[in-house]
Amino acid sequence: MLLKEFWNVPNLLTFGRILIIPLFIYLAYQASPLASLLAGALFAVAAITDVVDGWLARRMGLVTVIGKFLDPLADKLIVLAAMVMLVRLGRFPAWVAILLLSRELVVTGLRQIAASEGMVIAAGQEGKWKTALQLVGIIALLVHYRHELDLWVWRGPVSFNAVGQVLTYLSVVFSLWSAGVYFRGFLQMLARRGQGGGSAEA
């Protein structure tokens, strides 16, 4: 049964994100303008397929046990790989990587505890902003170099490293904010536990 679940399109897309991690690491490690651009593009493709496979799973009624395990695993593995490589290349402060990864572990732990009690801590808008800022920031830091952009209303050179730095620090702010909201939701869940409450909105 589990093997049959694995061979559906959403799960194959998810597994594909895991398989491209070695290639992604290789490109990021080269640190040349072209390799950095390709590494950023590959990470962007992984982020897009994350949205696509989730949408397909819901649209096609293919939400599976394997998918629920593989999807968050693939996300965390490629983000972890990106952060490690960015720290290695000096484009990402180690303390920021530690803070962001610690936040993910804490929030994941809180959600698992809540789930074990049959309750849900819902994701808030600040968490979605955190994810968007973090992913776009990582892509910009991976590209790193200055490239000429033509945005119709403006054309000129853009330092992707500078853009990535700004977005990354903004994602830190939203990470701390969303972690606080999750923790508040967790405490509300505990307070309502004896009252039969089944969900804590965060």
Secondary structure, DSSP 8 states (H G I E B T S, - for coil): -HHHHHTSHHHHHHHHHHHTHHHHHHHHHH-SHHHHHHHHHHHHHHHHHHHHHHHHHHHTT---HHHHHHHHHHHHHHHHHHHHHHHHTTSS-HHHHHHHHHHHHHHHHHHHHHHHTT-EE---HHHHHHHHHHHHHHHHHHH-SEEEEE-SS-EEEEEHHHHHHHHHHHHHHHHHHHHHHHHHHHHHHHHHHTTT--EE--
